[in-house]
Amino acid sequence: MLLGIGMTPSGIMIAAVVALLLFGRRLPEVMRSLGKSVVEFKKGINESSDDNPSSRS
């Protein structure tokens, strides 16, 4: 539960409105940066599992 809102459809709408109010025009840039961060994180996870052959079955 996020600040008592929950993950109901109305709660998601409230969170979206708050995000729009906070970030406004910068929201696409923020989401793009977040996506790039997730991709880099996944690359790091895959590289670390490739470096450690004992973790494979």
Backbone hydrogen bonds, N-H to C=O, Kabsch-Sander energy under -0.5 kcal/mol:
donor,donor_aa,acceptor,acceptor_aa,energy
3,L,1,M,-0.9
5,I,2,L,-2.0
12,I,8,T,-2.4
13,M,9,P,-2.0
14,I,10,S,-2.2
15,A,11,G,-2.3
16,A,12,I,-2.3
17,V,13,M,-2.3
18,V,14,I,-2.4
19,A,15,A,-2.4
20,L,16,A,-2.4
21,L,17,V,-2.4
22,L,18,V,-2.5
23,F,19,A,-2.9
24,G,19,A,-0.6
24,G,20,L,-1.7
26,R,23,F,-2.3
27,L,24,G,-1.2
30,V,26,R,-2.4
31,M,27,L,-2.6
32,R,28,P,-2.3
33,S,29,E,-2.3
34,L,30,V,-2.2
35,G,31,M,-2.4
36,K,32,R,-2.3
37,S,33,S,-2.2
38,V,34,L,-2.1
39,V,35,G,-2.2
40,E,36,K,-2.4
41,F,37,S,-2.3
42,K,38,V,-2.4
43,K,39,V,-2.3
44,G,40,E,-2.3
45,I,41,F,-2.3
46,N,42,K,-2.6
47,E,43,K,-2.6
48,S,44,G,-2.2
49,S,45,I,-1.9
50,D,46,N,-1.8
51,D,47,E,-1.9
52,N,48,S,-0.8
55,S,52,N,-1.3
56,R,53,P,-1.0
